[in-house]
Amino acid sequence: MSESTGHYYFKEGLSCLFEIATENARQLLPGALQPLERRPESSVLSVSVFDFFKGDAGPYQELVLSVLVPPLVTLGERLPKAALYPFMVATSTKLGRLQGIDRWKLPHLMKDIDVAFTEGEKKMHVRVEEGGEPILELTTTGHTFDPTELLFHSFMSDDCKNFKADITMKGASYSEHEFEQGSLVLFGHEMTSGIMLDDLPDRPFREQWMRNGVEIFSPLEVL
Amino acid sequence: MVEDKHTSGKAGRGMFADKAGKPLPLAMQYDYTNFYFGSGNDPFDMLGPFDEWWKDAEPAGYYLYGLPMQGEPGTRVDIRNTKTGKIHKNLLNFASYNYLGLSYRPEVKEAVVKAVEIYGNGASGSPILSGSMEVHVELSEQLARFKNKEAVLLFPTGYSVNVGVIAGLMRSGDLIVADQYAHASLVDGMILSKATSRFFRHNKVEDLERKLKKFTGKKLVLVEGVYSMDGDVAVLPDIVDVCKRYGARILIDEAHSTFIYGQNGRGVAEHFGLEDEIDLHVGTFSKSLGGQGGFLAGSQQLINYLRGFSRSRFFSCGLSPVVTAGILKALEIFEEEPQLREGLWSNVIYMQKLLREAGVPIGQSESQVIPILIQDDARIFEIGEELLRQGIYLNPVQYPAVPKHKSRFRMSISSTHSRQELSEGAKIISKVLERYGICPSQPDTITSKRG
């Protein structure tokens, strides 16, 4: 295993996609990236929450807010499922946060968050807080669960460089659907300050739920 | 190891496996959405990756789209299988939207032949220049009378109506709000207009209101009468109520509902008694009238304006006079034979009952458009091939045309289907779906050996 390849094993990985005004999505992206539009003037916000139990940064919980962008598709390369630009990440531990910043160049909230997972019948509710202040409440529902392995392109940037990492998500059971059954409440908070909350729908158009999986980062490529 | 796969290059580069761990073919792992954006500086850079996928995808099921029909779109058709070269004979046709069987009526054919003797084949000019013929004027007048509107504007295709009307009317800085299931032509009209575009959740009026109330300025709301993928109907009374409160104009696309809904067949707006509350009435000739093209009906002022500003019409050749003559005759037959529409509704009720009783999932359809919900995206093509073998012609619809896990076959019922054909169709479909665990077990066996 390459030293610069990161493995993060999780019990739960939830990701919901919401339509966000392209105008807002552009504000969340660096100039070099354009949002991927699902419809005219409507881009995609991804809200992901993970419950990692072991891996390069030990156990921790993580909230990732991303905007979907066009992937890099080239002949002879594996096709990614999607590409994203994480514009804000928050973790429950300092170790998780430092690793995300130093190793993967991800912008972070510099405070620990508290993540509470509550499982219901074929659904998972997550509440994320920071210092007692609510950040979000997310409910994801399941459809059929099958083993899967997915490839994503993740783009990052620091002060002077742009990077890309391939992220492979491999899980024992994975559900993905567009039944519009989940829900989201985003609260006004430093974490969500770039998002026009009034414009955001309260239901995801797509819900993704992976259980007992691993997130594998490839080494960063400088673009 | 994941790392090995990660660097394994192009061969067998799939990632997805079925429950037994067997890799799924590329066709099932990817879809058109994977090839929309690509890297590189050459617009052709995407052609290679797409072609690589297409070589797997086409034989795996995508070939089921656009199979060449060997004759008229009747209730029984012969179809050439482009994968095997075989002609599937006498298939039960539930794919064509020839709802009233007017495309091949002898009187229509006769009118078409007569028109070709008079006008030749094409209009040979834009309708605003030399491409307007007497037959076009007659159709416009007859349609305006039928729709009970002051005037009608003809367009060469249904698609061009929406694109031309929306972009002709709305400008940058205006707001257009469309139902999320609005047809691509409505969406493309929004894009072309450069107005601010927003979508509301399907038939959710509170979401529409949320979008409208924040905006000051010119507003247009886009809905369909009958939605083409689900067969359900716009909640028009509620939509009209909200639009009136926020000063929004309404365009209704009645492609699948004109000549079917309402006391006189004028559409869903007539069905709800809201014809005068709707500002722009769009319809097509390709569905119930079995022709081609479309129209906008409205006030004379509206038509006068859009005659000059609908670029999709202005810069297209006029509707073929031959087709126009056929449409004119089809309209005449429609008005003379109300039994056509009665027969269609009788068939719709009959078929929906048969399918529901057999446990075939058909969603919330209230119309002649009946979705057969498969929901198993990976097997939609396999089931499509089996239906073809069993004598049924139906088109699969999968993501991204419909949401994930909402793949389906879109069934169209015609007034010309016989009860025997509907019964046979329902029996075959339910039996095939039973085999795939989508329908409960049925008594009896498949009776057709066709295909």
Interface residues (C-beta under 8 A of the other chain):
Chain A: M1 S2 T5 E19 L36 R39 P40 E41 S42 P70 P71 L72 V73 T74 L75 G76 E77 R78 L79 P80 K81 H143 T144 D146 P147 T148 E149 L150 L151 D166 T168 K170 E176 H177 E178 F179 E180 D198 P201 R203 F205 R206 V214 I216 S218
Chain B: V2 E3 K5 H6 S8 G9 K10 R13 M15 F16 A17 D18 K19 G21 Q29 Y30 N34 F35 Y36 F37 G38 S39 G40 D45 M46 G48 P49 E52 W53 Q180 V187 M190 I191 T196 S197 R198 F199 R201 D207 K214 P403 K404 H405 K406
